[in-house]
Amino acid sequence: MESDMERGAQSKQNLISENDGGLGCCGWILVIISAFFSILIFPISIFISIKIVKEYERAVIFRLGRITARKAKGPGIFFILPCTDSFVKVDLRTISFNIPPQEILTKDSVTISVDGVVYFRVNDPVASVANVTDADYSTRLLAQTTLRNVLGTKNLSEVLSDREGISQSMQMTLDEATESWGIKVERVEIKDVKLPQQLQRAMAAEAEAAREARAKVIAAEGEMNASRALKEASLVISESPSALQLRYLQTLSTIAAEKNSTVIFPLPMDIISHFMKK
């Protein structure tokens, strides 16, 4: 564990820590000669020595191949010595890029195609220049492998339902891996999850069957409630025969409102039985 911590601390410094030795005797001689010629041809050298970087840029200066300071120059005007100094501009604005669709095998052995988008910015210009060849390209490749590694440990249901958690996990992993490169990963989003056609049809059939089962349960509950209501209504009507007559009249009114040509008038059984007795 201690050795891993030591390697992690050493990777954060990397090439920057090797610049503590200075320029050396020969290096200082060349710097003095360069400064002397700059003063000698001052009207011309001023156009070579003065450089300008914009508000969102920083300049990492190399003197005889060594980084002059751990803090980048800018924004605004800064000076360099001709022949001995060179500089690299670093953009500090947030950069976004799309992760190409990746064919991923989930934990439950389902092949899916997933893509996403990553937002990052340069947090340490000196580290982004000295510790990695191309910070932008390296971050893009690392995002692809991280997406595969993270989703490879998830089930299909987790991939479909927990996109926010997966995005946060990817952000933490990328941010930790790119810290030594001077990169700050601000946000990671999962854009689209594409399923195989057969799996889509199977999931659609399963969802339809579940909806039909719920509809049947609801219909059965409705029929049961309706039967209970009819039973209660029949008990109330049996206690008052006049209520049944009022119900007959209400039914006739409803039929007449619909402009039907045929009207069926129900007769109570007690009236018919009275005539039969006579």
C-alpha beads as a LAMMPS data file, in Angstrom:
LAMMPS data file: protein, C-alpha beads

278 atoms
277 bonds

1 atom types
1 bond types

-500.0 500.0 xlo xhi
-500.0 500.0 ylo yhi
-500.0 500.0 zlo zhi

Masses

1 110.0

Atoms # bond

1 1 1 0.000 0.000 0.000
2 1 1 2.820 2.402 0.872
3 1 1 4.574 1.646 -2.409
4 1 1 1.346 2.394 -4.332
5 1 1 1.016 5.727 -2.542
6 1 1 4.626 6.580 -3.333
7 1 1 4.125 5.743 -7.019
8 1 1 0.960 7.875 -7.068
9 1 1 2.760 10.859 -5.560
10 1 1 5.662 10.429 -7.957
11 1 1 3.337 10.234 -10.991
12 1 1 1.797 13.589 -10.073
13 1 1 5.197 15.288 -10.265
14 1 1 6.627 13.270 -13.169
15 1 1 8.748 15.412 -15.470
16 1 1 8.134 18.631 -13.550
17 1 1 10.137 17.477 -10.547
18 1 1 13.184 16.881 -12.743
19 1 1 13.556 20.585 -13.447
20 1 1 14.978 21.413 -10.021
21 1 1 18.564 21.007 -11.235
22 1 1 18.660 24.383 -13.010
23 1 1 20.144 25.271 -16.381
24 1 1 23.756 24.557 -15.532
25 1 1 26.810 26.614 -16.378
26 1 1 26.573 26.223 -20.148
27 1 1 22.883 26.979 -20.042
28 1 1 23.376 30.256 -18.242
29 1 1 26.096 31.245 -20.696
30 1 1 23.722 30.703 -23.599
31 1 1 20.992 32.656 -21.830
32 1 1 23.351 35.585 -21.222
33 1 1 24.466 35.552 -24.866
34 1 1 20.851 35.478 -26.014
35 1 1 19.951 38.380 -23.726
36 1 1 22.993 40.345 -24.952
37 1 1 22.026 39.953 -28.621
38 1 1 18.433 40.844 -27.765
39 1 1 19.626 44.135 -26.294
40 1 1 22.022 44.687 -29.173
41 1 1 19.310 44.399 -31.818
42 1 1 16.601 45.841 -29.580
43 1 1 14.324 47.423 -32.186
44 1 1 14.077 44.117 -34.038
45 1 1 14.152 41.719 -31.095
46 1 1 11.191 43.373 -29.416
47 1 1 8.889 41.931 -32.066
48 1 1 10.317 38.466 -31.389
49 1 1 10.407 38.684 -27.593
50 1 1 6.939 40.084 -26.864
51 1 1 4.148 37.512 -26.876
52 1 1 0.450 37.838 -26.030
53 1 1 -1.945 35.197 -24.769
54 1 1 -5.688 35.643 -24.448
55 1 1 -7.755 35.622 -21.280
56 1 1 -8.624 31.942 -21.602
57 1 1 -5.070 30.852 -22.519
58 1 1 -1.852 30.253 -20.617
59 1 1 1.709 29.911 -21.894
60 1 1 4.173 27.284 -20.628
61 1 1 7.689 28.592 -21.306
62 1 1 10.630 26.281 -22.005
63 1 1 14.157 27.677 -21.633
64 1 1 16.756 25.428 -23.205
65 1 1 14.182 22.631 -23.029
66 1 1 13.400 23.150 -19.351
67 1 1 10.240 24.623 -17.866
68 1 1 11.133 27.989 -16.390
69 1 1 8.407 28.095 -13.711
70 1 1 5.758 25.840 -12.277
71 1 1 3.151 28.511 -12.959
72 1 1 2.205 29.279 -16.538
73 1 1 2.354 32.821 -17.925
74 1 1 -0.669 34.868 -18.851
75 1 1 -3.063 36.232 -19.620
76 1 1 -1.666 39.316 -21.350
77 1 1 1.878 40.193 -22.379
78 1 1 5.017 38.256 -21.482
79 1 1 8.606 38.186 -22.754
80 1 1 10.799 35.385 -24.058
81 1 1 14.440 35.317 -25.045
82 1 1 15.127 34.594 -28.722
83 1 1 16.855 31.293 -29.573
84 1 1 16.768 29.914 -26.014
85 1 1 13.058 30.175 -25.136
86 1 1 9.996 28.539 -26.617
87 1 1 6.456 28.298 -25.340
88 1 1 3.300 26.221 -25.664
89 1 1 -0.179 27.718 -25.476
90 1 1 -2.781 25.883 -23.414
91 1 1 -6.513 26.546 -23.697
92 1 1 -8.293 26.636 -20.325
93 1 1 -11.840 26.598 -21.673
94 1 1 -14.129 23.628 -21.109
95 1 1 -13.873 21.068 -23.916
96 1 1 -16.597 18.578 -24.774
97 1 1 -16.367 15.478 -26.928
98 1 1 -18.590 12.541 -27.796
99 1 1 -17.670 9.022 -26.786
100 1 1 -18.198 6.838 -29.885
101 1 1 -20.770 4.036 -29.504
102 1 1 -19.173 1.170 -27.620
103 1 1 -20.279 -2.476 -27.881
104 1 1 -20.396 -3.572 -24.242
105 1 1 -21.223 -6.917 -22.645
106 1 1 -23.108 -6.325 -19.395
107 1 1 -22.823 -8.391 -16.247
108 1 1 -25.888 -10.459 -17.219
109 1 1 -24.399 -11.253 -20.679
110 1 1 -26.410 -8.770 -22.769
111 1 1 -24.651 -6.941 -25.614
112 1 1 -25.597 -3.248 -25.789
113 1 1 -24.296 -0.189 -27.615
114 1 1 -23.695 2.862 -25.410
115 1 1 -22.354 6.323 -26.183
116 1 1 -21.859 9.427 -24.070
117 1 1 -20.379 12.895 -23.771
118 1 1 -17.561 14.185 -21.544
119 1 1 -16.837 17.756 -20.427
120 1 1 -13.346 18.575 -19.163
121 1 1 -10.900 21.454 -18.874
122 1 1 -7.208 21.958 -18.214
123 1 1 -6.673 22.629 -14.538
124 1 1 -2.849 22.704 -14.516
125 1 1 -1.305 23.940 -17.787
126 1 1 2.231 22.917 -16.832
127 1 1 1.236 19.338 -15.990
128 1 1 -0.875 19.025 -19.161
129 1 1 2.191 19.873 -21.251
130 1 1 4.942 18.096 -19.326
131 1 1 3.235 14.903 -18.129
132 1 1 1.351 13.733 -21.231
133 1 1 1.967 13.967 -24.952
134 1 1 -1.587 14.963 -25.925
135 1 1 -3.927 15.549 -22.998
136 1 1 -7.012 15.891 -25.202
137 1 1 -6.464 12.664 -27.151
138 1 1 -5.431 10.732 -24.037
139 1 1 -8.578 11.813 -22.197
140 1 1 -10.733 10.677 -25.131
141 1 1 -9.164 7.203 -25.159
142 1 1 -9.408 6.906 -21.395
143 1 1 -13.109 7.849 -21.503
144 1 1 -13.819 4.991 -23.922
145 1 1 -12.080 2.376 -21.787
146 1 1 -13.664 3.743 -18.612
147 1 1 -17.127 3.473 -20.160
148 1 1 -16.479 -0.163 -21.028
149 1 1 -15.077 -0.992 -17.596
150 1 1 -17.872 0.680 -15.631
151 1 1 -20.777 -0.715 -17.664
152 1 1 -19.193 -4.167 -17.745
153 1 1 -19.900 -4.451 -13.997
154 1 1 -23.592 -3.451 -14.310
155 1 1 -26.702 -5.429 -15.149
156 1 1 -28.960 -4.323 -17.999
157 1 1 -31.620 -3.107 -15.569
158 1 1 -29.027 -0.986 -13.746
159 1 1 -27.770 0.507 -17.014
160 1 1 -31.292 1.506 -18.027
161 1 1 -32.430 2.846 -14.650
162 1 1 -29.286 4.248 -13.001
163 1 1 -27.701 6.468 -15.649
164 1 1 -26.974 9.241 -13.165
165 1 1 -25.079 6.907 -10.853
166 1 1 -23.071 5.501 -13.763
167 1 1 -22.221 9.027 -14.943
168 1 1 -20.992 10.018 -11.485
169 1 1 -18.919 6.851 -11.200
170 1 1 -17.308 7.523 -14.587
171 1 1 -16.614 11.134 -13.659
172 1 1 -14.855 10.154 -10.434
173 1 1 -12.789 7.487 -12.196
174 1 1 -11.762 9.803 -15.055
175 1 1 -11.026 12.706 -12.728
176 1 1 -8.768 10.565 -10.565
177 1 1 -6.938 9.089 -13.580
178 1 1 -6.351 12.461 -15.298
179 1 1 -5.343 14.398 -12.192
180 1 1 -1.632 13.900 -12.909
181 1 1 -2.222 15.252 -16.439
182 1 1 -3.593 18.528 -15.106
183 1 1 -7.105 17.679 -16.363
184 1 1 -10.335 18.300 -14.441
185 1 1 -13.311 16.222 -15.635
186 1 1 -16.377 18.335 -14.935
187 1 1 -19.231 16.171 -16.192
188 1 1 -19.965 12.845 -17.869
189 1 1 -23.331 11.987 -19.405
190 1 1 -24.704 8.773 -20.946
191 1 1 -26.434 9.779 -24.190
192 1 1 -28.050 6.651 -25.589
193 1 1 -28.331 2.948 -24.816
194 1 1 -29.187 0.816 -27.858
195 1 1 -30.522 -2.691 -27.333
196 1 1 -30.627 -5.570 -29.860
197 1 1 -33.853 -5.827 -31.876
198 1 1 -34.730 -9.247 -30.444
199 1 1 -34.282 -7.962 -26.899
200 1 1 -36.434 -4.909 -27.666
201 1 1 -39.243 -7.144 -28.961
202 1 1 -38.946 -9.427 -25.940
203 1 1 -39.074 -6.486 -23.520
204 1 1 -42.044 -4.991 -25.393
205 1 1 -43.913 -8.310 -25.212
206 1 1 -43.133 -8.603 -21.510
207 1 1 -44.357 -5.063 -20.853
208 1 1 -47.541 -5.687 -22.867
209 1 1 -48.252 -8.881 -20.955
210 1 1 -47.759 -7.049 -17.673
211 1 1 -50.157 -4.294 -18.781
212 1 1 -52.786 -6.844 -19.816
213 1 1 -52.448 -8.624 -16.487
214 1 1 -52.912 -5.347 -14.603
215 1 1 -55.922 -4.477 -16.821
216 1 1 -57.557 -7.846 -16.038
217 1 1 -57.011 -7.365 -12.328
218 1 1 -58.494 -3.876 -12.472
219 1 1 -61.461 -5.135 -14.537
220 1 1 -62.112 -7.952 -12.059
221 1 1 -62.024 -5.505 -9.172
222 1 1 -64.446 -3.231 -11.049
223 1 1 -66.879 -6.103 -11.718
224 1 1 -66.747 -7.119 -8.076
225 1 1 -67.438 -3.573 -6.910
226 1 1 -70.271 -3.248 -9.431
227 1 1 -71.861 -6.516 -8.266
228 1 1 -71.681 -5.351 -4.659
229 1 1 -73.305 -2.059 -5.599
230 1 1 -76.103 -3.878 -7.476
231 1 1 -76.685 -6.145 -4.509
232 1 1 -76.993 -3.171 -2.173
233 1 1 -79.309 -1.422 -4.666
234 1 1 -81.536 -4.508 -4.936
235 1 1 -81.856 -4.646 -1.150
236 1 1 -82.883 -0.998 -1.026
237 1 1 -85.424 -1.391 -3.878
238 1 1 -86.929 -4.542 -2.344
239 1 1 -87.778 -2.571 0.795
240 1 1 -89.718 0.073 -1.232
241 1 1 -91.708 -1.085 -4.333
242 1 1 -92.332 2.513 -5.377
243 1 1 -88.585 2.997 -5.833
244 1 1 -88.666 0.375 -8.591
245 1 1 -91.402 2.313 -10.398
246 1 1 -89.327 5.498 -10.207
247 1 1 -86.399 3.578 -11.669
248 1 1 -88.601 2.431 -14.562
249 1 1 -89.612 6.017 -15.288
250 1 1 -86.004 7.181 -15.190
251 1 1 -85.038 4.460 -17.671
252 1 1 -87.835 5.559 -20.034
253 1 1 -86.642 9.155 -19.824
254 1 1 -83.116 8.048 -20.745
255 1 1 -84.367 6.040 -23.747
256 1 1 -86.521 8.923 -24.999
257 1 1 -83.557 11.308 -24.857
258 1 1 -81.718 9.147 -27.362
259 1 1 -84.572 9.484 -29.973
260 1 1 -85.185 5.760 -30.404
261 1 1 -88.175 4.593 -32.463
262 1 1 -88.907 1.581 -30.281
263 1 1 -89.784 1.839 -26.625
264 1 1 -90.000 -1.179 -24.345
265 1 1 -92.135 -0.507 -21.319
266 1 1 -91.542 -2.988 -18.500
267 1 1 -94.543 -4.059 -16.419
268 1 1 -94.256 -5.114 -12.815
269 1 1 -94.933 -8.790 -12.229
270 1 1 -97.432 -8.048 -9.468
271 1 1 -99.751 -6.237 -11.953
272 1 1 -99.663 -9.149 -14.387
273 1 1 -100.319 -11.646 -11.612
274 1 1 -103.349 -9.564 -10.495
275 1 1 -104.961 -9.887 -13.985
276 1 1 -104.159 -13.555 -14.171
277 1 1 -106.041 -14.177 -10.947
278 1 1 -109.169 -12.521 -12.385

Bonds

1 1 1 2
2 1 2 3
3 1 3 4
4 1 4 5
5 1 5 6
6 1 6 7
7 1 7 8
8 1 8 9
9 1 9 10
10 1 10 11
11 1 11 12
12 1 12 13
13 1 13 14
14 1 14 15
15 1 15 16
16 1 16 17
17 1 17 18
18 1 18 19
19 1 19 20
20 1 20 21
21 1 21 22
22 1 22 23
23 1 23 24
24 1 24 25
25 1 25 26
26 1 26 27
27 1 27 28
28 1 28 29
29 1 29 30
30 1 30 31
31 1 31 32
32 1 32 33
33 1 33 34
34 1 34 35
35 1 35 36
36 1 36 37
37 1 37 38
38 1 38 39
39 1 39 40
40 1 40 41
41 1 41 42
42 1 42 43
43 1 43 44
44 1 44 45
45 1 45 46
46 1 46 47
47 1 47 48
48 1 48 49
49 1 49 50
50 1 50 51
51 1 51 52
52 1 52 53
53 1 53 54
54 1 54 55
55 1 55 56
56 1 56 57
57 1 57 58
58 1 58 59
59 1 59 60
60 1 60 61
61 1 61 62
62 1 62 63
63 1 63 64
64 1 64 65
65 1 65 66
66 1 66 67
67 1 67 68
68 1 68 69
69 1 69 70
70 1 70 71
71 1 71 72
72 1 72 73
73 1 73 74
74 1 74 75
75 1 75 76
76 1 76 77
77 1 77 78
78 1 78 79
79 1 79 80
80 1 80 81
81 1 81 82
82 1 82 83
83 1 83 84
84 1 84 85
85 1 85 86
86 1 86 87
87 1 87 88
88 1 88 89
89 1 89 90
90 1 90 91
91 1 91 92
92 1 92 93
93 1 93 94
94 1 94 95
95 1 95 96
96 1 96 97
97 1 97 98
98 1 98 99
99 1 99 100
100 1 100 101
101 1 101 102
102 1 102 103
103 1 103 104
104 1 104 105
105 1 105 106
106 1 106 107
107 1 107 108
108 1 108 109
109 1 109 110
110 1 110 111
111 1 111 112
112 1 112 113
113 1 113 114
114 1 114 115
115 1 115 116
116 1 116 117
117 1 117 118
118 1 118 119
119 1 119 120
120 1 120 121
121 1 121 122
122 1 122 123
123 1 123 124
124 1 124 125
125 1 125 126
126 1 126 127
127 1 127 128
128 1 128 129
129 1 129 130
130 1 130 131
131 1 131 132
132 1 132 133
133 1 133 134
134 1 134 135
135 1 135 136
136 1 136 137
137 1 137 138
138 1 138 139
139 1 139 140
140 1 140 141
141 1 141 142
142 1 142 143
143 1 143 144
144 1 144 145
145 1 145 146
146 1 146 147
147 1 147 148
148 1 148 149
149 1 149 150
150 1 150 151
151 1 151 152
152 1 152 153
153 1 153 154
154 1 154 155
155 1 155 156
156 1 156 157
157 1 157 158
158 1 158 159
159 1 159 160
160 1 160 161
161 1 161 162
162 1 162 163
163 1 163 164
164 1 164 165
165 1 165 166
166 1 166 167
167 1 167 168
168 1 168 169
169 1 169 170
170 1 170 171
171 1 171 172
172 1 172 173
173 1 173 174
174 1 174 175
175 1 175 176
176 1 176 177
177 1 177 178
178 1 178 179
179 1 179 180
180 1 180 181
181 1 181 182
182 1 182 183
183 1 183 184
184 1 184 185
185 1 185 186
186 1 186 187
187 1 187 188
188 1 188 189
189 1 189 190
190 1 190 191
191 1 191 192
192 1 192 193
193 1 193 194
194 1 194 195
195 1 195 196
196 1 196 197
197 1 197 198
198 1 198 199
199 1 199 200
200 1 200 201
201 1 201 202
202 1 202 203
203 1 203 204
204 1 204 205
205 1 205 206
206 1 206 207
207 1 207 208
208 1 208 209
209 1 209 210
210 1 210 211
211 1 211 212
212 1 212 213
213 1 213 214
214 1 214 215
215 1 215 216
216 1 216 217
217 1 217 218
218 1 218 219
219 1 219 220
220 1 220 221
221 1 221 222
222 1 222 223
223 1 223 224
224 1 224 225
225 1 225 226
226 1 226 227
227 1 227 228
228 1 228 229
229 1 229 230
230 1 230 231
231 1 231 232
232 1 232 233
233 1 233 234
234 1 234 235
235 1 235 236
236 1 236 237
237 1 237 238
238 1 238 239
239 1 239 240
240 1 240 241
241 1 241 242
242 1 242 243
243 1 243 244
244 1 244 245
245 1 245 246
246 1 246 247
247 1 247 248
248 1 248 249
249 1 249 250
250 1 250 251
251 1 251 252
252 1 252 253
253 1 253 254
254 1 254 255
255 1 255 256
256 1 256 257
257 1 257 258
258 1 258 259
259 1 259 260
260 1 260 261
261 1 261 262
262 1 262 263
263 1 263 264
264 1 264 265
265 1 265 266
266 1 266 267
267 1 267 268
268 1 268 269
269 1 269 270
270 1 270 271
271 1 271 272
272 1 272 273
273 1 273 274
274 1 274 275
275 1 275 276
276 1 276 277
277 1 277 278
